[in-house]
Amino acid sequence: MIERPLLRVPVTLGSIPALAAARFADKCAVTSPDGSLTFRELDQLSARLAQGLAQAGIRKGDRVTLCGPGSWRWIVAYYAIARAGAVVNPVNVLVTHKELEYIVRNCEARALISTTEKIEAWLRNVGMTLPVIAALDGDGFASAPSIQSLLAPAADPEFEVGVAPDDLSTICYTSGTTGHPKGAMLPHRAVVTNSAMTAQMHGRGPEDVTLTALPLSHVYGNVVMNASIMTGGTLLVQPKFEVESFLKILQRERATVIDGVPTMYMYMLASPALAATNTRSLRAAFVGGQSMPEAKMLEVEERLGCPLIELWGMTEIAGLGSTHPHLGERVHGSIGIAMPYGALRVAKLENCAEDAADCEIGELMVRGVTTMTGYFANPDATRETIEPDGWLHTGDLARRGENGRFYIVDRKKDMILTGGYNIYPAELERVIAAHRHVAMVAVGRLPDEMKGEVAKAYIVLKPGAQATEAEIMEHCRKHLAAYKIPRLVQFVPDLPKTSTGKILRRELRTLETARP
């Protein structure tokens, strides 16, 4: 039985390790392929590294770029940066050196903490010097010592530079689907509140063993990490998603919770290893990052033997904006209700100041304490995104349904206009995904002289399954209006995805070269 002292809610990111250590001490906090840490060890190491960063010249408000795969070292560095009073700039390890250079220059970072390989490429291709460059892995080298060598003696185990809840904690860059990525500025209050409310809505606590392969640099992976550490759970971190390995760890460590994007669950469904995996330890699975077809959600629940709970969020609000309470009623296809301390509304497309009627499609807008303060050094983009009254444009088309639940229709920019009709790719994907031979599907647009645009479906079949274009078309006719049926179908071995596993619709045209 885990003893639970009176909970003190952290008000800054840097205060999380010490408060968690006071409650959970020698309980395992995090396990990754390169080792494990207790809560006490996480607290001590992050305090020592924070002191080391301060001694190296990192001051309150300095930006520190953290670019590496998920591991206990990444987590130590993350909290150490916050404890030093600096601003965390988490970057996915898969970015190119050009992308990394843009982000480092744009946020005016004074330090880079990354992998040895990434740093060597940085020094070779960029050559930009910073006051501090340190390696997450290995022994480091002359130009980049290891973070181990930066650990200060434990002279002050409670070391933490004082910052206020409304001070800047994080600059997290968007995916940059058009032009350069933008740096969302998130105060400590926003990140801590979102993590705490995610734990509250999902019932995350000390008894949970959470398995995740989400990048910790991504807002979803970050909020899962913080929620687990804050509430005393054990976090099983995988640096990347490999389905067979993921399932083995799930069974061996008796994971109670898993988090992922839809494609991760699709790969699990398609893997023969799932049938041989004991999943009885799971109490819940959570999915976000992209809409998931209801048919696949039902299949996941049947195969895993636990509820699959959908969530919705974005970088600009430090994590989740909506979900279903873990003990409440959930509806597949719905992103649930607004998170505590936040609000959602559906605005009319022609006038965002007016609310759309229930069931009318409009743009989803969000407001609350978790909302970013703006984009770093980009006031024009900030004004375009945040209205004067605080409502933030999400770019998602949605509708408000019964009991205050919200439903994502599609991304505003992905809508297909064919012959004067609006087609929402997500609707077509939900229908096609219900076909018994389909593993994954994405719908994109192609130009058409007569109709302007037409929909095309790119389909990955289940292992060993066969289907024809005519069969898919016939399946669609049973469930869709004639104008919604995709005009073309192409079977492909895989779909283009982001580093977090989200399907990239804008890259679907690259698959045209794969046609026989």
C-alpha positions as a Python dict, from the first residue, in 0.01 Angstrom:
ca = {
    (1, 'M'): (0, 0, 0),
    (2, 'I'): (147, 336, -104),
    (3, 'E'): (134, 600, 167),
    (4, 'R'): (2, 930, 38),
    (5, 'P'): (101, 1243, 230),
    (6, 'L'): (-100, 1559, 179),
    (7, 'L'): (-68, 1657, -187),
    (8, 'R'): (104, 1984, -266),
    (9, 'V'): (24, 2088, -619),
    (10, 'P'): (335, 2211, -806),
    (11, 'V'): (315, 2563, -942),
    (12, 'T'): (623, 2546, -1166),
    (13, 'L'): (787, 2270, -1371),
    (14, 'G'): (1102, 2286, -1159),
    (15, 'S'): (910, 2209, -840),
    (16, 'I'): (768, 1880, -971),
    (17, 'P'): (1065, 1648, -890),
    (18, 'A'): (1104, 1762, -526),
    (19, 'L'): (733, 1740, -450),
    (20, 'A'): (710, 1396, -612),
    (21, 'A'): (1019, 1273, -423),
    (22, 'A'): (868, 1390, -93),
    (23, 'R'): (565, 1172, -156),
    (24, 'F'): (706, 871, -338),
    (25, 'A'): (1077, 860, -245),
    (26, 'D'): (1225, 527, -357),
    (27, 'K'): (937, 418, -578),
    (28, 'C'): (1036, 374, -945),
    (29, 'A'): (960, 692, -1139),
    (30, 'V'): (1084, 614, -1487),
    (31, 'T'): (1227, 322, -1680),
    (32, 'S'): (1382, 346, -2026),
    (33, 'P'): (1607, 109, -2223),
    (34, 'D'): (1915, 279, -2075),
    (35, 'G'): (1815, 251, -1709),
    (36, 'S'): (1570, 346, -1434),
    (37, 'L'): (1534, 619, -1171),
    (38, 'T'): (1344, 644, -845),
    (39, 'F'): (1167, 966, -758),
    (40, 'R'): (1444, 1049, -511),
    (41, 'E'): (1711, 995, -778),
    (42, 'L'): (1520, 1205, -1032),
    (43, 'D'): (1499, 1488, -780),
    (44, 'Q'): (1868, 1468, -685),
    (45, 'L'): (2001, 1441, -1040),
    (46, 'S'): (1783, 1723, -1176),
    (47, 'A'): (1894, 1947, -886),
    (48, 'R'): (2262, 1871, -950),
    (49, 'L'): (2232, 1927, -1325),
    (50, 'A'): (2043, 2253, -1264),
    (51, 'Q'): (2333, 2370, -1048),
    (52, 'G'): (2577, 2262, -1318),
    (53, 'L'): (2389, 2459, -1582),
    (54, 'A'): (2387, 2764, -1358),
    (55, 'Q'): (2762, 2730, -1297),
    (56, 'A'): (2812, 2706, -1676),
    (57, 'G'): (2641, 3041, -1718),
    (58, 'I'): (2277, 2957, -1784),
    (59, 'R'): (2059, 3223, -1625),
    (60, 'K'): (1691, 3275, -1554),
    (61, 'G'): (1498, 3315, -1878),
    (62, 'D'): (1770, 3171, -2104),
    (63, 'R'): (1641, 2930, -2366),
    (64, 'V'): (1786, 2579, -2367),
    (65, 'T'): (1719, 2351, -2665),
    (66, 'L'): (1668, 1987, -2562),
    (67, 'C'): (1681, 1750, -2859),
    (68, 'G'): (1698, 1377, -2797),
    (69, 'P'): (1504, 1049, -2784),
    (70, 'G'): (1290, 962, -2485),
    (71, 'S'): (1499, 839, -2191),
    (72, 'W'): (1553, 900, -1819),
    (73, 'R'): (1839, 1134, -1914),
    (74, 'W'): (1602, 1345, -2125),
    (75, 'I'): (1365, 1373, -1828),
    (76, 'V'): (1646, 1471, -1590),
    (77, 'A'): (1761, 1740, -1835),
    (78, 'Y'): (1406, 1869, -1882),
    (79, 'Y'): (1347, 1927, -1512),
    (80, 'A'): (1701, 2055, -1461),
    (81, 'I'): (1650, 2327, -1721),
    (82, 'A'): (1331, 2435, -1544),
    (83, 'R'): (1500, 2425, -1200),
    (84, 'A'): (1778, 2648, -1334),
    (85, 'G'): (1508, 2905, -1416),
    (86, 'A'): (1569, 2861, -1788),
    (87, 'V'): (1311, 2801, -2062),
    (88, 'V'): (1284, 2452, -2211),
    (89, 'N'): (1285, 2431, -2590),
    (90, 'P'): (1200, 2064, -2659),
    (91, 'V'): (1278, 1951, -3015),
    (92, 'N'): (1214, 1614, -3179),
    (93, 'V'): (1536, 1421, -3235),
    (94, 'L'): (1434, 1343, -3594),
    (95, 'V'): (1460, 1704, -3716),
    (96, 'T'): (1728, 1782, -3973),
    (97, 'H'): (2024, 2001, -3881),
    (98, 'K'): (1869, 2279, -4092),
    (99, 'E'): (1544, 2259, -3895),
    (100, 'L'): (1735, 2248, -3568),
    (101, 'E'): (1943, 2548, -3671),
    (102, 'Y'): (1632, 2750, -3752),
    (103, 'I'): (1473, 2670, -3414),
    (104, 'V'): (1789, 2742, -3213),
    (105, 'R'): (1842, 3075, -3391),
    (106, 'N'): (1475, 3171, -3378),
    (107, 'C'): (1434, 3121, -3003),
    (108, 'E'): (1782, 3262, -2938),
    (109, 'A'): (1890, 2957, -2741),
    (110, 'R'): (2202, 2982, -2526),
    (111, 'A'): (2246, 2608, -2482),
    (112, 'L'): (2197, 2288, -2679),
    (113, 'I'): (2159, 1952, -2506),
    (114, 'S'): (2134, 1669, -2758),
    (115, 'T'): (2275, 1334, -2865),
    (116, 'T'): (2641, 1296, -2957),
    (117, 'E'): (2542, 1219, -3316),
    (118, 'K'): (2322, 1528, -3339),
    (119, 'I'): (2586, 1753, -3186),
    (120, 'E'): (2858, 1624, -3419),
    (121, 'A'): (2630, 1695, -3717),
    (122, 'W'): (2555, 2038, -3571),
    (123, 'L'): (2922, 2128, -3537),
    (124, 'R'): (3003, 1988, -3882),
    (125, 'N'): (2713, 2141, -4077),
    (126, 'V'): (2612, 2448, -3878),
    (127, 'G'): (2921, 2540, -3682),
    (128, 'M'): (2726, 2775, -3457),
    (129, 'T'): (2876, 2805, -3111),
    (130, 'L'): (2670, 2841, -2794),
    (131, 'P'): (2773, 2905, -2433),
    (132, 'V'): (2673, 2548, -2343),
    (133, 'I'): (2661, 2240, -2568),
    (134, 'A'): (2623, 1909, -2385),
    (135, 'A'): (2566, 1547, -2488),
    (136, 'L'): (2279, 1343, -2346),
    (137, 'D'): (2449, 1012, -2423),
    (138, 'G'): (2801, 869, -2402),
    (139, 'D'): (3104, 1041, -2251),
    (140, 'G'): (3082, 1354, -2462),
    (141, 'F'): (3389, 1515, -2620),
    (142, 'A'): (3595, 1834, -2602),
    (143, 'S'): (3336, 2059, -2767),
    (144, 'A'): (3041, 1896, -2592),
    (145, 'P'): (3089, 1739, -2249),
    (146, 'S'): (2833, 1486, -2130),
    (147, 'I'): (2555, 1601, -1898),
    (148, 'Q'): (2713, 1365, -1643),
    (149, 'S'): (3017, 1593, -1631),
    (150, 'L'): (2792, 1894, -1571),
    (151, 'L'): (2643, 1745, -1256),
    (152, 'A'): (2736, 1969, -965),
    (153, 'P'): (2816, 1819, -623),
    (154, 'A'): (2498, 1778, -419),
    (155, 'A'): (2578, 2080, -204),
    (156, 'D'): (2224, 2211, -239),
    (157, 'P'): (1979, 1923, -296),
    (158, 'E'): (1691, 2171, -309),
    (159, 'F'): (1849, 2395, -571),
    (160, 'E'): (1592, 2581, -778),
    (161, 'V'): (1599, 2929, -926),
    (162, 'G'): (1281, 3107, -830),
    (163, 'V'): (1030, 3168, -1105),
    (164, 'A'): (663, 3263, -1097),
    (165, 'P'): (376, 3051, -1231),
    (166, 'D'): (315, 3302, -1509),
    (167, 'D'): (680, 3312, -1617),
    (168, 'L'): (771, 3145, -1944),
    (169, 'S'): (852, 2775, -1902),
    (170, 'T'): (855, 2635, -2254),
    (171, 'I'): (887, 2737, -2617),
    (172, 'C'): (748, 2444, -2813),
    (173, 'Y'): (760, 2463, -3191),
    (174, 'T'): (469, 2361, -3411),
    (175, 'S'): (516, 2111, -3692),
    (176, 'G'): (558, 2383, -3953),
    (177, 'T'): (317, 2249, -4216),
    (178, 'T'): (346, 2577, -4405),
    (179, 'G'): (664, 2781, -4394),
    (180, 'H'): (878, 2781, -4081),
    (181, 'P'): (754, 2634, -3753),
    (182, 'K'): (630, 2876, -3487),
    (183, 'G'): (737, 2873, -3122),
    (184, 'A'): (439, 2855, -2886),
    (185, 'M'): (524, 3028, -2556),
    (186, 'L'): (382, 2840, -2259),
    (187, 'P'): (393, 2967, -1898),
    (188, 'H'): (462, 2731, -1608),
    (189, 'R'): (98, 2760, -1502),
    (190, 'A'): (-23, 2638, -1842),
    (191, 'V'): (194, 2323, -1854),
    (192, 'V'): (146, 2230, -1489),
    (193, 'T'): (-232, 2285, -1499),
    (194, 'N'): (-275, 2083, -1817),
    (195, 'S'): (-70, 1794, -1678),
    (196, 'A'): (-259, 1797, -1347),
    (197, 'M'): (-599, 1809, -1516),
    (198, 'T'): (-500, 1531, -1757),
    (199, 'A'): (-419, 1316, -1455),
    (200, 'Q'): (-751, 1415, -1297),
    (201, 'M'): (-965, 1340, -1602),
    (202, 'H'): (-789, 1011, -1672),
    (203, 'G'): (-757, 892, -1313),
    (204, 'R'): (-377, 865, -1336),
    (205, 'G'): (-212, 789, -1003),
    (206, 'P'): (56, 600, -805),
    (207, 'E'): (-81, 258, -899),
    (208, 'D'): (-42, 325, -1270),
    (209, 'V'): (233, 189, -1490),
    (210, 'T'): (218, 401, -1807),
    (211, 'L'): (377, 274, -2127),
    (212, 'T'): (445, 533, -2396),
    (213, 'A'): (648, 558, -2715),
    (214, 'L'): (534, 914, -2781),
    (215, 'P'): (824, 1160, -2823),
    (216, 'L'): (865, 1342, -2491),
    (217, 'S'): (937, 1657, -2691),
    (218, 'H'): (586, 1646, -2838),
    (219, 'V'): (309, 1810, -2639),
    (220, 'Y'): (115, 1481, -2597),
    (221, 'G'): (420, 1287, -2481),
    (222, 'N'): (518, 1577, -2255),
    (223, 'V'): (183, 1595, -2076),
    (224, 'V'): (180, 1216, -2026),
    (225, 'M'): (528, 1238, -1873),
    (226, 'N'): (443, 1525, -1639),
    (227, 'A'): (112, 1371, -1533),
    (228, 'S'): (286, 1044, -1442),
    (229, 'I'): (569, 1210, -1245),
    (230, 'M'): (334, 1449, -1063),
    (231, 'T'): (103, 1170, -945),
    (232, 'G'): (363, 907, -856),
    (233, 'G'): (307, 662, -1139),
    (234, 'T'): (580, 462, -1309),
    (235, 'L'): (659, 577, -1662),
    (236, 'L'): (789, 322, -1913),
    (237, 'V'): (955, 527, -2188),
    (238, 'Q'): (1031, 381, -2530),
    (239, 'P'): (1246, 601, -2758),
    (240, 'K'): (1048, 491, -3063),
    (241, 'F'): (747, 276, -3141),
    (242, 'E'): (823, -79, -3249),
    (243, 'V'): (507, -285, -3220),
    (244, 'E'): (651, -623, -3115),
    (245, 'S'): (881, -465, -2855),
    (246, 'F'): (598, -244, -2729),
    (247, 'L'): (370, -545, -2676),
    (248, 'K'): (643, -744, -2500),
    (249, 'I'): (703, -460, -2255),
    (250, 'L'): (329, -415, -2202),
    (251, 'Q'): (300, -777, -2092),
    (252, 'R'): (627, -803, -1899),
    (253, 'E'): (582, -482, -1698),
    (254, 'R'): (206, -526, -1657),
    (255, 'A'): (130, -179, -1790),
    (256, 'T'): (-200, -35, -1670),
    (257, 'V'): (-213, 256, -1917),
    (258, 'I'): (-91, 312, -2271),
    (259, 'D'): (-98, 632, -2474),
    (260, 'G'): (-60, 663, -2848),
    (261, 'V'): (-168, 810, -3177),
    (262, 'P'): (-410, 616, -3403),
    (263, 'T'): (-139, 461, -3623),
    (264, 'M'): (23, 297, -3319),
    (265, 'Y'): (-301, 117, -3246),
    (266, 'M'): (-343, 30, -3614),
    (267, 'Y'): (-1, -137, -3613),
    (268, 'M'): (-95, -331, -3300),
    (269, 'L'): (-416, -455, -3462),
    (270, 'A'): (-221, -567, -3770),
    (271, 'S'): (50, -746, -3570),
    (272, 'P'): (25, -1125, -3512),
    (273, 'A'): (202, -1062, -3179),
    (274, 'L'): (-110, -899, -3033),
    (275, 'A'): (-299, -1228, -3016),
    (276, 'A'): (-21, -1377, -2803),
    (277, 'T'): (5, -1076, -2569),
    (278, 'N'): (-153, -1077, -2222),
    (279, 'T'): (-319, -736, -2192),
    (280, 'R'): (-527, -804, -1880),
    (281, 'S'): (-324, -553, -1675),
    (282, 'L'): (-457, -261, -1883),
    (283, 'R'): (-726, -45, -1724),
    (284, 'A'): (-736, 211, -2006),
    (285, 'A'): (-580, 314, -2335),
    (286, 'F'): (-578, 672, -2460),
    (287, 'V'): (-556, 800, -2816),
    (288, 'G'): (-498, 1148, -2953),
    (289, 'G'): (-312, 1348, -3212),
    (290, 'Q'): (-554, 1266, -3491),
    (291, 'S'): (-909, 1139, -3540),
    (292, 'M'): (-948, 763, -3524),
    (293, 'P'): (-1225, 574, -3708),
    (294, 'E'): (-1488, 439, -3469),
    (295, 'A'): (-1467, 90, -3622),
    (296, 'K'): (-1097, 72, -3535),
    (297, 'M'): (-1161, 205, -3183),
    (298, 'L'): (-1411, -72, -3121),
    (299, 'E'): (-1164, -329, -3252),
    (300, 'V'): (-892, -195, -3022),
    (301, 'E'): (-1121, -222, -2720),
    (302, 'E'): (-1216, -576, -2812),
    (303, 'R'): (-856, -687, -2868),
    (304, 'L'): (-701, -507, -2569),
    (305, 'G'): (-989, -568, -2331),
    (306, 'C'): (-1001, -213, -2195),
    (307, 'P'): (-1164, 121, -2278),
    (308, 'L'): (-1003, 334, -2550),
    (309, 'I'): (-1053, 698, -2455),
    (310, 'E'): (-1013, 971, -2713),
    (311, 'L'): (-859, 1310, -2642),
    (312, 'W'): (-788, 1625, -2837),
    (313, 'G'): (-514, 1879, -2784),
    (314, 'M'): (-256, 2103, -2944),
    (315, 'T'): (84, 2256, -2881),
    (316, 'E'): (-66, 2602, -2827),
    (317, 'I'): (-257, 2489, -2516),
    (318, 'A'): (20, 2283, -2353),
    (319, 'G'): (-158, 1954, -2404),
    (320, 'L'): (-520, 1845, -2385),
    (321, 'G'): (-816, 2069, -2462),
    (322, 'S'): (-1079, 1797, -2425),
    (323, 'T'): (-1126, 1433, -2334),
    (324, 'H'): (-1370, 1197, -2165),
    (325, 'P'): (-1355, 1149, -1786),
    (326, 'H'): (-1227, 799, -1718),
    (327, 'L'): (-1527, 718, -1497),
    (328, 'G'): (-1783, 896, -1711),
    (329, 'E'): (-1972, 806, -2024),
    (330, 'R'): (-1768, 813, -2342),
    (331, 'V'): (-1884, 823, -2702),
    (332, 'H'): (-1659, 696, -2979),
    (333, 'G'): (-1604, 957, -3245),
    (334, 'S'): (-1631, 1238, -2990),
    (335, 'I'): (-1334, 1418, -2836),
    (336, 'G'): (-1537, 1458, -2517),
    (337, 'I'): (-1583, 1769, -2309),
    (338, 'A'): (-1365, 2070, -2231),
    (339, 'M'): (-1084, 2022, -1980),
    (340, 'P'): (-1120, 2182, -1634),
    (341, 'Y'): (-1003, 2546, -1627),
    (342, 'G'): (-1063, 2564, -2002),
    (343, 'A'): (-1349, 2628, -2241),
    (344, 'L'): (-1437, 2521, -2593),
    (345, 'R'): (-1680, 2668, -2843),
    (346, 'V'): (-1765, 2618, -3208),
    (347, 'A'): (-1756, 2947, -3397),
    (348, 'K'): (-1931, 3031, -3720),
    (349, 'L'): (-1695, 3005, -4014),
    (350, 'E'): (-1799, 3342, -4153),
    (351, 'N'): (-1779, 3524, -3817),
    (352, 'C'): (-1575, 3377, -3531),
    (353, 'A'): (-1740, 3613, -3281),
    (354, 'E'): (-2067, 3419, -3317),
    (355, 'D'): (-2133, 3068, -3190),
    (356, 'A'): (-2247, 2806, -3436),
    (357, 'A'): (-2571, 2629, -3355),
    (358, 'D'): (-2556, 2281, -3204),
    (359, 'C'): (-2460, 2026, -3471),
    (360, 'E'): (-2359, 2306, -3711),
    (361, 'I'): (-2004, 2275, -3842),
    (362, 'G'): (-1772, 2560, -3751),
    (363, 'E'): (-1422, 2620, -3622),
    (364, 'L'): (-1330, 2485, -3280),
    (365, 'M'): (-1194, 2757, -3053),
    (366, 'V'): (-1037, 2723, -2709),
    (367, 'R'): (-968, 2953, -2414),
    (368, 'G'): (-832, 2909, -2062),
    (369, 'V'): (-530, 2915, -1834),
    (370, 'T'): (-344, 2662, -2048),
    (371, 'T'): (-346, 2884, -2359),
    (372, 'M'): (-10, 3006, -2487),
    (373, 'T'): (83, 3370, -2449),
    (374, 'G'): (172, 3385, -2818),
    (375, 'Y'): (429, 3281, -3076),
    (376, 'F'): (787, 3378, -2996),
    (377, 'A'): (903, 3682, -3196),
    (378, 'N'): (602, 3651, -3424),
    (379, 'P'): (334, 3907, -3328),
    (380, 'D'): (155, 3881, -3664),
    (381, 'A'): (95, 3506, -3627),
    (382, 'T'): (-9, 3563, -3265),
    (383, 'R'): (-273, 3818, -3367),
    (384, 'E'): (-403, 3581, -3637),
    (385, 'T'): (-435, 3296, -3388),
    (386, 'I'): (-558, 3460, -3065),
    (387, 'E'): (-857, 3692, -3066),
    (388, 'P'): (-854, 4002, -2841),
    (389, 'D'): (-1094, 3829, -2599),
    (390, 'G'): (-857, 3534, -2558),
    (391, 'W'): (-1023, 3274, -2782),
    (392, 'L'): (-764, 3079, -2980),
    (393, 'H'): (-822, 2953, -3335),
    (394, 'T'): (-748, 2579, -3358),
    (395, 'G'): (-788, 2531, -3733),
    (396, 'D'): (-1013, 2230, -3664),
    (397, 'L'): (-1364, 2202, -3803),
    (398, 'A'): (-1598, 2070, -3535),
    (399, 'R'): (-1953, 2055, -3409),
    (400, 'R'): (-2104, 2060, -3062),
    (401, 'G'): (-2336, 1770, -2992),
    (402, 'E'): (-2545, 1633, -2711),
    (403, 'N'): (-2449, 1684, -2346),
    (404, 'G'): (-2184, 1937, -2441),
    (405, 'R'): (-1964, 1687, -2622),
    (406, 'F'): (-1755, 1800, -2916),
    (407, 'Y'): (-1683, 1621, -3242),
    (408, 'I'): (-1392, 1695, -3475),
    (409, 'V'): (-1503, 1694, -3837),
    (410, 'D'): (-1164, 1756, -3996),
    (411, 'R'): (-879, 2000, -4029),
    (412, 'K'): (-1000, 2321, -4191),
    (413, 'K'): (-713, 2315, -4441),
    (414, 'D'): (-782, 1951, -4540),
    (415, 'M'): (-1142, 2005, -4652),
    (416, 'I'): (-1196, 1906, -5018),
    (417, 'L'): (-1423, 2122, -5234),
    (418, 'T'): (-1563, 1911, -5518),
    (419, 'G'): (-1826, 2051, -5753),
    (420, 'G'): (-1945, 2297, -5488),
    (421, 'Y'): (-1975, 2031, -5215),
    (422, 'N'): (-1761, 2011, -4902),
    (423, 'I'): (-1598, 1673, -4843),
    (424, 'Y'): (-1430, 1597, -4512),
    (425, 'P'): (-1152, 1337, -4551),
    (426, 'A'): (-1196, 1211, -4195),
    (427, 'E'): (-1556, 1108, -4271),
    (428, 'L'): (-1442, 903, -4571),
    (429, 'E'): (-1158, 752, -4368),
    (430, 'R'): (-1398, 640, -4096),
    (431, 'V'): (-1614, 459, -4351),
    (432, 'I'): (-1328, 295, -4543),
    (433, 'A'): (-1154, 189, -4221),
    (434, 'A'): (-1461, -19, -4134),
    (435, 'H'): (-1392, -248, -4433),
    (436, 'R'): (-1274, -582, -4298),
    (437, 'H'): (-957, -589, -4509),
    (438, 'V'): (-838, -233, -4440),
    (439, 'A'): (-558, -171, -4190),
    (440, 'M'): (-505, 202, -4250),
    (441, 'V'): (-645, 463, -4484),
    (442, 'A'): (-589, 828, -4564),
    (443, 'V'): (-787, 1045, -4801),
    (444, 'G'): (-628, 1330, -4994),
    (445, 'R'): (-722, 1568, -5271),
    (446, 'L'): (-629, 1577, -5638),
    (447, 'P'): (-697, 1864, -5880),
    (448, 'D'): (-975, 1806, -6133),
    (449, 'E'): (-1064, 2022, -6434),
    (450, 'M'): (-1438, 1968, -6402),
    (451, 'K'): (-1495, 1953, -6026),
    (452, 'G'): (-1201, 2157, -5896),
    (453, 'E'): (-1089, 1884, -5656),
    (454, 'V'): (-1168, 1517, -5608),
    (455, 'A'): (-1103, 1280, -5320),
    (456, 'K'): (-857, 993, -5348),
    (457, 'A'): (-816, 711, -5093),
    (458, 'Y'): (-476, 562, -5014),
    (459, 'I'): (-522, 225, -4845),
    (460, 'V'): (-293, -11, -4655),
    (461, 'L'): (-444, -359, -4641),
    (462, 'K'): (-417, -597, -4347),
    (463, 'P'): (-139, -859, -4375),
    (464, 'G'): (-244, -1129, -4620),
    (465, 'A'): (-567, -950, -4716),
    (466, 'Q'): (-676, -865, -5068),
    (467, 'A'): (-925, -612, -5200),
    (468, 'T'): (-998, -433, -5526),
    (469, 'E'): (-1082, -75, -5605),
    (470, 'A'): (-1431, -185, -5707),
    (471, 'E'): (-1488, -353, -5368),
    (472, 'I'): (-1386, -38, -5183),
    (473, 'M'): (-1612, 176, -5401),
    (474, 'E'): (-1906, -57, -5339),
    (475, 'H'): (-1841, -44, -4965),
    (476, 'C'): (-1844, 337, -4980),
    (477, 'R'): (-2170, 348, -5175),
    (478, 'K'): (-2346, 171, -4889),
    (479, 'H'): (-2248, 440, -4639),
    (480, 'L'): (-2178, 766, -4824),
    (481, 'A'): (-2363, 1007, -5048),
    (482, 'A'): (-2259, 976, -5412),
    (483, 'Y'): (-2060, 1303, -5416),
    (484, 'K'): (-1850, 1186, -5116),
    (485, 'I'): (-1730, 861, -5270),
    (486, 'P'): (-1358, 885, -5355),
    (487, 'R'): (-1300, 899, -5728),
    (488, 'L'): (-972, 707, -5705),
    (489, 'V'): (-832, 433, -5482),
    (490, 'Q'): (-467, 333, -5454),
    (491, 'F'): (-331, 45, -5244),
    (492, 'V'): (3, 132, -5083),
    (493, 'P'): (245, -48, -4850),
    (494, 'D'): (245, 235, -4593),
    (495, 'L'): (138, 594, -4538),
    (496, 'P'): (357, 901, -4479),
    (497, 'K'): (368, 993, -4113),
    (498, 'T'): (518, 1252, -3881),
    (499, 'S'): (774, 1157, -3617),
    (500, 'T'): (484, 1118, -3373),
    (501, 'G'): (302, 874, -3602),
    (502, 'K'): (33, 1110, -3732),
    (503, 'I'): (-62, 1056, -4095),
    (504, 'L'): (56, 1338, -4321),
    (505, 'R'): (-222, 1404, -4571),
    (506, 'R'): (-17, 1676, -4740),
    (507, 'E'): (245, 1414, -4833),
    (508, 'L'): (1, 1166, -4988),
    (509, 'R'): (81, 1290, -5339),
    (510, 'T'): (432, 1152, -5302),
    (511, 'L'): (276, 807, -5317),
    (512, 'E'): (177, 869, -5679),
    (513, 'T'): (526, 758, -5783),
    (514, 'A'): (458, 421, -5623),
    (515, 'R'): (182, 341, -5871),
    (516, 'P'): (260, 51, -6106),
}
